[in-house]
Amino acid sequence: MEGMTPPAAAAHGGHDEYAPHGAFLGHVVPGSMFVIWGSWWIFACMREQILSSPERPYRSKAWFQLPLLPKIPLEPVLKIFGCFIGIVGELWFGQVRFTYMFNSDGTFNHGHINNWQHAAMYFAYMVAGIVDMAGVYTDLPPDSEQAALATAFIVEGLLLGFHLKGSPTEILVHKILVITIAASAIVMLAEIRYKNNVLLTAARAMLVGLQGIWFIQIAYILFRDKPQWDPHGMNGVMMIPTLYCLDIMLLTIGVLAFYLGLRFILRRIHGDTIRHQPLSQRDFDVEDEEISFTTGRVPDTLKLSGNGWSQGSKSVQLSAM
């Protein structure tokens, strides 16, 4: 809030060239949202993969339907209204008045630039939610929702990338955050090409959850005045990448354990109807004498003849997706 001295500055007599920017809740709240979002994606994509079959293969989605509310696009709705509340919170709530962008002399108000950057990030995700909703009620070009989602992460990464300032500790934790966001966007774009690979969706979900975890850890590093995170020292800077890598490894172990537990539960519920499906599915569909495939590997049931490929007694033409 305006007029408050950051804790790190207070610890050094009320003024500090390395006083952190932002606020504790300003990192914890969005971080918690990303953790919940990533956790939901982990559950949803793994559930769909476990329940998939050769007749109904897994297919990547920008958002997932809640099983208990199959007729309500809950995720897009929450994305739109949650981001709207975030924008209002950045520009109105907790402020003496509206966080205006310009001073009376026409220059940008330095104290409000952060709020406008954060509001722009929320707006990018709100636009992605609007695209999701449009895709529910009308026909959009294929993969529009996925492209809009990736664009939102690119916008967030760009804004944070040019948001780097402060102590070496603050700059480093935000650099790691930008790398995580960039990796998320790359994975989302790869999903457009490899729609049947659940590992990409799981990686997307893990990266979003990791982003949330790191947001929360940034809050504790910058705003809790722990002696080990002294902004003037380099020992904390050297430890930060280790902490981040530990998060990655623990998250990977947790996701694996969750997958095994979910598979066990769903097998108990659905019985023998659940069969083992490879996490990276390679499906070959014979339709109208045409085979579409996503990899260069040819199934064993196909044989090469003088006129092309044949499956049993039926000759087919081979074309790549």
PARO-580962 format. One record per residue (C-alpha): residue number from 1; x, y, z. Coordinates in Angstrom, 2 decimals. Layout:
+------+---------+---------+---------+
: resi :    east :   north :      up :
+------+---------+---------+---------+
:  NUM :       X :       Y :       Z :
...
+------+---------+---------+---------+
//
This chain:
+------+---------+---------+---------+
: resi :    east :   north :      up :
+------+---------+---------+---------+
:    1 :    0.00 :    0.00 :    0.00 :
:    2 :    1.07 :    3.59 :   -0.56 :
:    3 :    2.94 :    5.33 :    2.22 :
:    4 :    4.23 :    2.10 :    3.79 :
:    5 :    7.95 :    1.45 :    4.16 :
:    6 :    8.88 :   -2.02 :    2.93 :
:    7 :   10.20 :   -4.30 :    5.69 :
:    8 :   13.63 :   -4.55 :    4.12 :
:    9 :   13.93 :   -0.78 :    4.11 :
:   10 :   12.75 :   -0.54 :    7.71 :
:   11 :   15.42 :   -3.03 :    8.70 :
:   12 :   18.07 :   -0.59 :    7.46 :
:   13 :   16.79 :    2.58 :    9.02 :
:   14 :   13.77 :    3.29 :    6.83 :
:   15 :   15.65 :    3.78 :    3.56 :
:   16 :   17.43 :    1.24 :    1.41 :
:   17 :   18.52 :    1.34 :   -2.22 :
:   18 :   17.70 :   -2.39 :   -2.28 :
:   19 :   14.22 :   -2.14 :   -0.77 :
:   20 :   12.05 :   -4.76 :   -2.54 :
:   21 :    9.31 :   -3.65 :   -4.88 :
:   22 :    5.74 :   -4.83 :   -4.48 :
:   23 :    4.21 :   -6.45 :   -1.42 :
:   24 :    4.00 :   -9.82 :    0.34 :
:   25 :    0.34 :  -10.43 :   -0.57 :
:   26 :    0.99 :   -9.17 :   -4.09 :
:   27 :    3.12 :  -12.28 :   -4.61 :
:   28 :    1.30 :  -14.80 :   -2.40 :
:   29 :   -2.17 :  -14.23 :   -3.86 :
:   30 :   -1.28 :  -14.74 :   -7.56 :
:   31 :    1.12 :  -17.50 :   -6.54 :
:   32 :   -1.68 :  -19.37 :   -4.78 :
:   33 :   -3.89 :  -18.97 :   -7.86 :
:   34 :   -1.20 :  -20.45 :  -10.12 :
:   35 :   -0.71 :  -23.38 :   -7.70 :
:   36 :   -4.46 :  -24.12 :   -7.74 :
:   37 :   -4.59 :  -23.73 :  -11.54 :
:   38 :   -1.62 :  -26.03 :  -12.12 :
:   39 :   -2.97 :  -28.61 :   -9.66 :
:   40 :   -6.32 :  -28.65 :  -11.44 :
:   41 :   -4.62 :  -29.19 :  -14.80 :
:   42 :   -2.53 :  -32.02 :  -13.37 :
:   43 :   -5.65 :  -33.78 :  -12.10 :
:   44 :   -7.69 :  -33.13 :  -15.26 :
:   45 :   -5.10 :  -34.16 :  -17.86 :
:   46 :   -4.05 :  -37.28 :  -15.96 :
:   47 :   -7.66 :  -38.32 :  -15.40 :
:   48 :   -8.38 :  -37.97 :  -19.11 :
:   49 :   -5.23 :  -39.88 :  -20.05 :
:   50 :   -6.01 :  -42.73 :  -17.65 :
:   51 :   -9.59 :  -42.99 :  -18.94 :
:   52 :   -8.54 :  -42.73 :  -22.60 :
:   53 :   -8.64 :  -45.63 :  -25.03 :
:   54 :   -7.63 :  -46.35 :  -28.64 :
:   55 :  -11.19 :  -45.49 :  -29.64 :
:   56 :  -11.15 :  -42.29 :  -27.55 :
:   57 :   -7.52 :  -41.16 :  -27.37 :
:   58 :   -6.21 :  -38.40 :  -25.16 :
:   59 :   -6.26 :  -34.92 :  -26.73 :
:   60 :   -4.74 :  -31.77 :  -25.30 :
:   61 :   -7.01 :  -28.90 :  -24.26 :
:   62 :   -6.42 :  -25.29 :  -23.27 :
:   63 :   -8.90 :  -25.77 :  -20.42 :
:   64 :  -10.72 :  -28.73 :  -18.88 :
:   65 :  -14.35 :  -29.34 :  -18.01 :
:   66 :  -15.18 :  -29.95 :  -14.37 :
:   67 :  -16.64 :  -33.51 :  -14.19 :
:   68 :  -19.33 :  -32.44 :  -11.68 :
:   69 :  -20.46 :  -29.51 :  -13.89 :
:   70 :  -20.16 :  -30.82 :  -17.46 :
:   71 :  -22.42 :  -28.15 :  -18.96 :
:   72 :  -20.73 :  -25.12 :  -17.37 :
:   73 :  -17.39 :  -23.79 :  -18.73 :
:   74 :  -16.23 :  -23.08 :  -15.20 :
:   75 :  -12.53 :  -22.59 :  -15.91 :
:   76 :  -13.05 :  -19.82 :  -18.53 :
:   77 :  -15.62 :  -18.14 :  -16.27 :
:   78 :  -13.23 :  -18.13 :  -13.32 :
:   79 :  -10.43 :  -16.91 :  -15.56 :
:   80 :  -12.48 :  -13.91 :  -16.73 :
:   81 :  -13.96 :  -12.85 :  -13.40 :
:   82 :  -10.87 :  -13.67 :  -11.35 :
:   83 :   -8.71 :  -11.52 :  -13.61 :
:   84 :  -11.29 :   -8.74 :  -13.54 :
:   85 :  -11.11 :   -8.72 :   -9.75 :
:   86 :   -7.31 :   -8.66 :  -10.02 :
:   87 :   -7.41 :   -5.61 :  -12.30 :
:   88 :   -9.81 :   -3.81 :   -9.96 :
:   89 :   -7.60 :   -4.72 :   -7.01 :
:   90 :   -4.49 :   -3.33 :   -8.69 :
:   91 :   -6.06 :   -0.06 :   -9.79 :
:   92 :   -8.66 :    0.69 :   -7.09 :
:   93 :   -8.70 :   -1.52 :   -3.97 :
:   94 :   -6.33 :   -0.61 :   -1.17 :
:   95 :   -5.51 :    2.74 :   -2.76 :
:   96 :   -6.31 :    6.23 :   -1.53 :
:   97 :   -7.79 :    6.80 :   -4.99 :
:   98 :   -7.61 :    5.40 :   -8.50 :
:   99 :   -3.99 :    4.64 :   -9.41 :
:  100 :   -3.69 :    7.18 :  -12.19 :
:  101 :   -1.02 :    6.62 :  -14.83 :
:  102 :    0.06 :   10.23 :  -15.41 :
:  103 :    1.15 :   13.06 :  -13.15 :
:  104 :   -0.23 :   16.57 :  -13.53 :
:  105 :    2.80 :   17.52 :  -15.65 :
:  106 :    2.11 :   14.68 :  -18.12 :
:  107 :    4.90 :   12.36 :  -16.94 :
:  108 :    4.26 :    8.77 :  -15.85 :
:  109 :    3.61 :    8.29 :  -12.15 :
:  110 :    6.53 :    6.17 :  -10.99 :
:  111 :    4.70 :    4.81 :   -7.94 :
:  112 :    1.83 :    3.44 :  -10.04 :
:  113 :    3.72 :    1.83 :  -12.93 :
:  114 :    3.91 :   -1.50 :  -11.09 :
:  115 :    0.13 :   -1.55 :  -10.64 :
:  116 :   -0.46 :   -0.91 :  -14.32 :
:  117 :    2.01 :   -3.64 :  -15.31 :
:  118 :    0.24 :   -6.13 :  -13.05 :
:  119 :   -3.16 :   -5.04 :  -14.38 :
:  120 :   -1.89 :   -5.67 :  -17.93 :
:  121 :   -0.88 :   -9.22 :  -16.92 :
:  122 :   -4.34 :   -9.87 :  -15.51 :
:  123 :   -5.89 :   -8.45 :  -18.67 :
:  124 :   -3.88 :  -10.87 :  -20.87 :
:  125 :   -5.29 :  -13.86 :  -18.97 :
:  126 :   -8.75 :  -12.30 :  -19.05 :
:  127 :   -8.52 :  -12.12 :  -22.85 :
:  128 :   -7.52 :  -15.80 :  -22.92 :
:  129 :  -10.65 :  -16.57 :  -20.89 :
:  130 :  -12.79 :  -14.57 :  -23.31 :
:  131 :  -11.35 :  -16.60 :  -26.22 :
:  132 :  -12.18 :  -19.80 :  -24.32 :
:  133 :  -15.77 :  -18.65 :  -23.85 :
:  134 :  -16.05 :  -17.66 :  -27.51 :
:  135 :  -14.87 :  -21.15 :  -28.46 :
:  136 :  -17.67 :  -22.66 :  -26.38 :
:  137 :  -20.45 :  -20.84 :  -28.20 :
:  138 :  -19.05 :  -20.42 :  -31.72 :
:  139 :  -16.59 :  -22.02 :  -34.12 :
:  140 :  -13.11 :  -20.54 :  -33.86 :
:  141 :  -10.05 :  -21.49 :  -35.94 :
:  142 :   -8.46 :  -24.69 :  -34.59 :
:  143 :   -6.28 :  -24.25 :  -31.48 :
:  144 :   -7.33 :  -20.61 :  -30.96 :
:  145 :   -7.76 :  -21.20 :  -27.23 :
:  146 :   -4.30 :  -22.74 :  -26.92 :
:  147 :   -2.73 :  -19.87 :  -28.85 :
:  148 :   -4.51 :  -17.28 :  -26.68 :
:  149 :   -3.32 :  -19.05 :  -23.53 :
:  150 :    0.28 :  -19.11 :  -24.76 :
:  151 :    0.00 :  -15.42 :  -25.67 :
:  152 :   -1.11 :  -14.59 :  -22.13 :
:  153 :    1.99 :  -16.27 :  -20.72 :
:  154 :    4.18 :  -14.48 :  -23.27 :
:  155 :    2.69 :  -11.14 :  -22.20 :
:  156 :    3.32 :  -11.97 :  -18.54 :
:  157 :    6.90 :  -13.00 :  -19.31 :
:  158 :    7.60 :   -9.84 :  -21.31 :
:  159 :    6.23 :   -7.56 :  -18.61 :
:  160 :    8.18 :   -9.32 :  -15.86 :
:  161 :   11.30 :   -9.43 :  -18.04 :
:  162 :   11.31 :   -5.64 :  -18.26 :
:  163 :   10.30 :   -5.40 :  -14.61 :
:  164 :   13.72 :   -6.43 :  -13.28 :
:  165 :   15.12 :   -3.99 :  -10.75 :
:  166 :   16.35 :   -3.81 :   -7.18 :
:  167 :   18.90 :   -5.92 :   -5.35 :
:  168 :   20.79 :   -8.85 :   -6.93 :
:  169 :   18.51 :  -11.17 :   -4.95 :
:  170 :   15.34 :   -9.54 :   -6.27 :
:  171 :   16.61 :   -9.51 :   -9.85 :
:  172 :   17.62 :  -13.17 :   -9.73 :
:  173 :   14.34 :  -14.50 :   -8.29 :
:  174 :   12.42 :  -12.61 :  -10.98 :
:  175 :   14.76 :  -13.83 :  -13.74 :
:  176 :   14.00 :  -17.40 :  -12.67 :
:  177 :   10.30 :  -16.54 :  -12.77 :
:  178 :   10.64 :  -15.23 :  -16.34 :
:  179 :   12.44 :  -18.43 :  -17.40 :
:  180 :    9.62 :  -20.51 :  -15.92 :
:  181 :    6.97 :  -18.46 :  -17.72 :
:  182 :    8.87 :  -18.68 :  -21.03 :
:  183 :    9.12 :  -22.46 :  -20.69 :
:  184 :    5.37 :  -22.61 :  -20.05 :
:  185 :    4.62 :  -20.67 :  -23.24 :
:  186 :    6.93 :  -22.88 :  -25.31 :
:  187 :    5.26 :  -26.05 :  -24.01 :
:  188 :    1.81 :  -24.62 :  -24.77 :
:  189 :    2.81 :  -23.88 :  -28.36 :
:  190 :    4.26 :  -27.40 :  -28.67 :
:  191 :    0.90 :  -28.82 :  -27.57 :
:  192 :   -0.67 :  -27.33 :  -30.70 :
:  193 :    1.57 :  -29.58 :  -32.80 :
:  194 :    1.53 :  -32.68 :  -30.60 :
:  195 :   -2.07 :  -32.85 :  -29.42 :
:  196 :   -2.00 :  -36.47 :  -28.21 :
:  197 :    1.03 :  -36.18 :  -25.95 :
:  198 :   -0.16 :  -35.89 :  -22.36 :
:  199 :    3.41 :  -35.35 :  -21.18 :
:  200 :    3.33 :  -31.88 :  -22.72 :
:  201 :    0.09 :  -31.05 :  -20.92 :
:  202 :    1.51 :  -32.38 :  -17.67 :
:  203 :    4.65 :  -30.30 :  -18.21 :
:  204 :    2.47 :  -27.23 :  -18.80 :
:  205 :    0.58 :  -27.90 :  -15.57 :
:  206 :    3.77 :  -28.49 :  -13.59 :
:  207 :    5.37 :  -25.29 :  -14.90 :
:  208 :    2.28 :  -23.26 :  -13.98 :
:  209 :    2.27 :  -24.83 :  -10.51 :
:  210 :    6.01 :  -24.21 :  -10.24 :
:  211 :    5.44 :  -20.57 :  -11.15 :
:  212 :    2.95 :  -20.31 :   -8.30 :
:  213 :    5.29 :  -21.98 :   -5.82 :
:  214 :    8.08 :  -19.64 :   -6.85 :
:  215 :    5.85 :  -16.56 :   -6.51 :
:  216 :    5.15 :  -17.58 :   -2.92 :
:  217 :    8.81 :  -18.24 :   -2.20 :
:  218 :    9.71 :  -14.83 :   -3.64 :
:  219 :    7.32 :  -13.30 :   -1.11 :
:  220 :    9.10 :  -15.01 :    1.78 :
:  221 :   12.57 :  -14.23 :    0.39 :
:  222 :   11.94 :  -10.53 :   -0.20 :
:  223 :    9.41 :   -9.52 :    2.46 :
:  224 :   10.17 :  -11.54 :    5.61 :
:  225 :   13.63 :  -10.10 :    6.40 :
:  226 :   15.25 :  -13.46 :    7.00 :
:  227 :   19.00 :  -12.96 :    7.63 :
:  228 :   19.93 :  -15.59 :    5.04 :
:  229 :   18.25 :  -13.49 :    2.32 :
:  230 :   20.12 :  -10.28 :    3.10 :
:  231 :   19.94 :   -8.29 :   -0.17 :
:  232 :   23.47 :   -7.02 :    0.43 :
:  233 :   25.01 :  -10.51 :    0.60 :
:  234 :   25.86 :  -12.96 :   -2.18 :
:  235 :   25.37 :  -16.20 :   -0.24 :
:  236 :   21.61 :  -15.95 :   -0.67 :
:  237 :   22.03 :  -15.27 :   -4.38 :
:  238 :   24.08 :  -18.46 :   -4.73 :
:  239 :   21.47 :  -20.48 :   -2.81 :
:  240 :   18.44 :  -19.33 :   -4.82 :
:  241 :   19.04 :  -21.60 :   -7.88 :
:  242 :   19.49 :  -24.57 :   -5.54 :
:  243 :   16.16 :  -23.81 :   -3.89 :
:  244 :   14.47 :  -23.56 :   -7.30 :
:  245 :   15.94 :  -26.88 :   -8.50 :
:  246 :   14.81 :  -28.53 :   -5.26 :
:  247 :   11.28 :  -27.26 :   -6.01 :
:  248 :   11.44 :  -28.87 :   -9.45 :
:  249 :   12.55 :  -32.25 :   -8.11 :
:  250 :   10.02 :  -32.32 :   -5.27 :
:  251 :    7.25 :  -31.27 :   -7.65 :
:  252 :    8.19 :  -34.06 :  -10.08 :
:  253 :    8.12 :  -36.67 :   -7.31 :
:  254 :    4.78 :  -35.33 :   -6.07 :
:  255 :    3.20 :  -35.42 :   -9.54 :
:  256 :    4.42 :  -38.98 :  -10.12 :
:  257 :    2.99 :  -40.12 :   -6.78 :
:  258 :   -0.29 :  -38.35 :   -7.58 :
:  259 :   -0.51 :  -40.04 :  -10.98 :
:  260 :    0.04 :  -43.50 :   -9.51 :
:  261 :   -2.50 :  -42.86 :   -6.77 :
:  262 :   -5.09 :  -41.49 :   -9.19 :
:  263 :   -4.60 :  -44.44 :  -11.53 :
:  264 :   -5.07 :  -46.86 :   -8.64 :
:  265 :   -8.29 :  -45.13 :   -7.54 :
:  266 :   -9.75 :  -44.95 :  -11.05 :
:  267 :   -8.94 :  -48.62 :  -11.66 :
:  268 :  -10.82 :  -49.50 :   -8.48 :
:  269 :  -13.80 :  -47.44 :   -9.69 :
:  270 :  -13.87 :  -48.42 :  -13.36 :
:  271 :  -12.34 :  -51.88 :  -13.13 :
:  272 :  -11.02 :  -53.58 :  -16.26 :
:  273 :  -12.35 :  -50.86 :  -18.54 :
:  274 :   -9.09 :  -48.98 :  -17.91 :
:  275 :   -6.27 :  -50.31 :  -20.03 :
:  276 :   -2.68 :  -49.20 :  -20.17 :
:  277 :   -2.24 :  -46.31 :  -22.59 :
:  278 :    1.21 :  -44.92 :  -23.44 :
:  279 :    1.71 :  -41.36 :  -22.20 :
:  280 :    2.76 :  -40.36 :  -25.70 :
:  281 :    0.14 :  -41.88 :  -27.98 :
:  282 :    0.84 :  -42.61 :  -31.62 :
:  283 :   -2.47 :  -43.15 :  -33.31 :
:  284 :   -2.96 :  -44.36 :  -36.86 :
:  285 :   -6.48 :  -43.88 :  -38.16 :
:  286 :   -7.64 :  -45.54 :  -41.37 :
:  287 :  -10.37 :  -43.37 :  -42.84 :
:  288 :  -11.43 :  -43.16 :  -46.47 :
:  289 :   -8.35 :  -45.11 :  -47.50 :
:  290 :   -6.03 :  -42.57 :  -45.82 :
:  291 :   -3.74 :  -42.96 :  -42.83 :
:  292 :   -2.83 :  -39.93 :  -40.74 :
:  293 :    0.08 :  -40.15 :  -38.35 :
:  294 :    2.11 :  -37.91 :  -36.07 :
:  295 :    5.42 :  -39.77 :  -36.04 :
:  296 :    7.66 :  -41.37 :  -38.59 :
:  297 :    7.24 :  -44.87 :  -37.13 :
:  298 :    5.13 :  -47.25 :  -39.17 :
:  299 :    2.87 :  -49.72 :  -37.32 :
:  300 :    3.65 :  -53.39 :  -37.61 :
:  301 :    0.32 :  -54.10 :  -39.29 :
:  302 :    1.35 :  -52.07 :  -42.35 :
:  303 :    3.38 :  -53.68 :  -45.11 :
:  304 :    5.19 :  -52.02 :  -47.98 :
:  305 :    4.10 :  -53.12 :  -51.42 :
:  306 :    4.96 :  -51.95 :  -54.91 :
:  307 :    2.02 :  -49.53 :  -54.98 :
:  308 :    2.48 :  -48.16 :  -51.47 :
:  309 :    1.48 :  -49.34 :  -48.02 :
:  310 :   -1.12 :  -52.02 :  -47.40 :
:  311 :   -2.99 :  -53.09 :  -44.29 :
:  312 :   -4.26 :  -56.63 :  -44.62 :
:  313 :   -5.99 :  -56.83 :  -48.00 :
:  314 :   -6.63 :  -53.07 :  -48.16 :
:  315 :   -4.24 :  -50.68 :  -49.86 :
:  316 :   -4.00 :  -47.20 :  -48.40 :
:  317 :   -2.18 :  -43.97 :  -49.11 :
:  318 :    0.10 :  -42.51 :  -46.43 :
:  319 :    0.03 :  -38.81 :  -45.67 :
:  320 :    1.59 :  -36.86 :  -42.81 :
:  321 :   -0.42 :  -34.55 :  -40.59 :
+------+---------+---------+---------+
//
